[in-house]
């Protein structure tokens, strides 16, 4: 099971490049695709989900070119777009039955699967309520359920935890971890904690290009010895921000505790163990510096 | 910021948002085509065998009448989305949180509608100028004579149309497809009421001027009067004619005489437009979903607590196990019949009991009434009743933003599209089934063939128009006009039901069905990244 993205570029009208020469090879596991807003994550997801065609490059699923045979990927694909709708007059069961029919599942399999999925996303109690009356978080869970209908080998989820409350977010992360056995999962997000909890690999994307592709541990190693904590008076905060890359601030009685990313120790700063968020900010900042 | 400035920016933003859309170019092209039809003589004003020499006065009036009659119909459907767009883009909620009053908003939307329509009027005015140059019957351009009818009649008519569109968007029940169908009949009535005055040869009461919102009677009445002075044997015939444009004589018409009644009637049109915009404010829900009225009864399953809060989302333990039974790949298969049933359910879901009751009544009446009266009455009702079901075909995925879910599924073009099509045909066959059974029993096979062609053609047309236009309005507007002119008034080529042997053209509609199927397939294929 292998998904290969080979030099994929996507150009929109007005000479805007959303992706440039993006290459990646994925095997079973969870890939956390991290990047700031507008980095090209959703464009890449749309290309992989056969919604958008790449301007250049190719995508291969088990060495089958998506441009030649899109159904090779579609029949094993579960896709949760960032922005999607539902039919408001249908209830959860009816909507999932409809989606199961669209995906070509047989009746008995889809009935059993829908029951399991509604339990899984915790919507069994409201299965007969029209979707028009669902909250944003409940609709998101219906989206998750439809993505899993066909037991996908390739699961693409774009900002899946948007609109979920903290409890449901944790639940969804657990679900992704449990699903990650023999399938390729791509989790696109700008929320580092989502990736931290689930990803076996991380790809950092910025301005349409791949900044880094590594395991979380390898990314963390990059910022080993580069994270510091200092305490400054509130009035000095702006000056420090101009001088250093800051990954976090906390106001306390003795001043503002700042988390600094720097190659050498700032004055009076103590070393800290790095987090993935530190690594993410460090990599992006280094990439931007190199690009500039 | 003063109110005028706020109004200016509100109208400007809305206007720019619309004119920068691709669809606006299409509508401008349609306006240009109307101008072209006049230039090439496909649309003329006929006074029996006469028409006016193509001077500035005549051409200005001809183009004005084309504008007011056609653009007041087409333009309504073009601009009837100003509030809907604010709702869809969520901009409305932001606007609703500002101090802006409801009346201010509806007036601004009416002005924006007017601005869009006025742009099309401008295109028509330029066409008039071009036409005079091309026809070269009178080389002297009198700008005032050319433009006066546009100012006097076209612009007030567009203001009225724009405001009426806002009113329709705010009134519950008229907001959606029902309103689109209703407007056609409102427009027909507005056109028809004053036209009887033309039979008197242009002698009109002042009240007629006020009822004449398109200016057809006001302008043609003067033309009739002037022709009478030239040729006393003139028989009072007057029509804006499409297609049948052969005239044998011309006369010189020097232009409009603008009486006080004309001025006052046009002023009243503008005031009426303002009144409609203000009336719309009464119905406008200010983007509050809780105040949106629906023909459907309130859903009982949305539990509202006594303190007004929605019942909480069902919660679950964080550590609840996630168990899914793995599927074998053989669980998948081609299940077109299941998908057809699913599409049919989707199409019918949400309809209230009375919709089915009336559909059933139409069906029973088709079986019980004499066949001739079924053809001229009940069958027509059966053809218009499901119009809002058909108009959703091909547009549902865009409307509900489900395209990315559905089009990323395997064989969506080969399975989902045919499933929608078959579901639409099933609706046509069921709602019109009474007539089909009667024709079968009567062994009227030619009429049965026309019935089959009709059941195939209507949903296919809906699907093709839905896919290409992306909106249900296109089918609702075109189909209603077609239904009115064809089956309801037996115009031979347009009678897709074949209500009489003389007007039946089943072969033509089977061919058109095939063309529409190809168009639908091609349209969907173009929209998919990978077919």
Contacts between the chains, C-beta under 8 A, distances in Angstrom:
chain1	res1	chain2	res2	distance
A	46	B	404	7.5
A	49	B	404	7.0
A	49	B	408	4.6
A	50	B	407	7.8
A	50	B	408	5.6
A	50	B	529	6.2
A	50	B	530	5.1
A	51	B	403	8.0
A	51	B	404	5.3
A	51	B	407	6.4
A	51	B	408	5.8
A	51	B	529	5.9
A	52	B	529	5.2
A	53	B	529	4.1
A	53	B	530	6.7
A	66	B	530	7.2
A	67	B	530	7.0
A	70	B	529	8.0
A	70	B	530	3.6
A	71	B	410	4.9
A	71	B	411	6.2
A	74	B	408	6.2
A	74	B	409	6.1
A	74	B	410	4.1
A	74	B	411	7.8
A	74	B	412	8.0
A	75	B	332	6.5
A	75	B	410	4.4
A	77	B	408	6.2
A	79	B	404	7.0
A	79	B	405	7.1
A	79	B	408	4.8
A	81	B	404	4.3
A	81	B	405	7.0
A	83	B	401	6.7
A	83	B	404	8.0
A	84	B	401	5.8
A	84	B	402	6.6
A	84	B	404	5.8
A	84	B	405	5.7
A	85	B	400	4.3
A	85	B	401	3.1
A	85	B	402	5.3
A	86	B	400	6.8
A	86	B	402	6.9
A	87	B	346	6.2
A	87	B	349	7.4
A	87	B	396	7.6
A	87	B	400	5.5
A	87	B	402	6.9
A	88	B	350	7.8
A	88	B	400	7.4
A	89	B	349	4.6
A	89	B	350	3.2
A	90	B	346	6.9
A	90	B	349	5.8
A	94	B	345	6.8
A	94	B	349	7.1
A	97	B	342	6.5
A	98	B	342	4.6
A	98	B	345	7.4
A	98	B	346	6.1
A	99	B	405	6.7
A	99	B	406	7.9
A	99	B	409	7.9
A	101	B	335	6.2
A	101	B	338	4.7
A	101	B	339	4.4
A	101	B	341	7.8
A	101	B	342	4.1
A	102	B	339	6.5
A	102	B	342	7.5
A	102	B	405	7.9
A	102	B	406	5.5
A	102	B	409	4.8
A	102	B	412	7.0
A	102	B	415	7.6
A	102	B	416	5.8
A	103	B	332	7.3
A	103	B	409	4.9
A	103	B	410	6.8
A	104	B	332	4.8
A	104	B	333	6.1
A	104	B	334	6.2
A	104	B	335	5.9
A	104	B	409	7.4
A	104	B	410	5.9
A	104	B	411	7.1
A	104	B	415	7.1
A	105	B	327	7.9
A	105	B	331	5.9
A	105	B	332	6.0
A	105	B	335	7.6
A	106	B	331	5.8
A	106	B	332	7.4
A	106	B	333	5.6
A	106	B	335	6.4
A	106	B	338	8.0
A	107	B	335	7.7
A	107	B	338	6.3
A	109	B	327	6.3
A	109	B	331	4.1
A	112	B	325	7.0
A	113	B	324	7.8
A	113	B	325	7.5
A	113	B	327	6.8
A	116	B	323	6.8
A	116	B	324	5.6
A	116	B	325	6.3
A	117	B	324	7.3
A	119	B	323	8.0
A	120	B	322	5.4
A	120	B	323	7.2
A	120	B	324	6.5
A	122	B	314	5.9
A	122	B	315	7.5
A	122	B	316	4.1
A	122	B	320	7.2
A	123	B	314	6.9
A	125	B	314	4.8
A	126	B	301	7.8
A	126	B	314	6.1
A	128	B	301	7.0
A	129	B	299	7.8
A	129	B	301	4.4
A	129	B	302	7.3
A	130	B	299	5.9
A	130	B	301	6.8
A	132	B	299	7.2
A	133	B	299	5.5
A	133	B	301	6.3
A	133	B	302	4.0
A	135	B	310	7.4
A	135	B	313	5.4
A	137	B	313	5.9
A	138	B	313	5.7
A	143	B	405	7.8
A	146	B	405	6.3
A	148	B	324	6.7
A	150	B	327	6.8
A	150	B	332	6.8
A	151	B	324	7.0
A	151	B	326	5.8
A	151	B	327	3.8
A	165	B	313	7.5
A	167	B	315	6.6
A	167	B	316	7.7
A	167	B	318	5.4
A	170	B	318	5.1
A	171	B	316	7.0
A	171	B	318	5.8
A	171	B	320	6.9
A	171	B	322	7.9
A	174	B	318	7.8
A	174	B	319	7.4
A	174	B	322	6.4
A	175	B	322	4.4
A	178	B	322	4.9
A	179	B	322	7.5
A	179	B	324	7.5
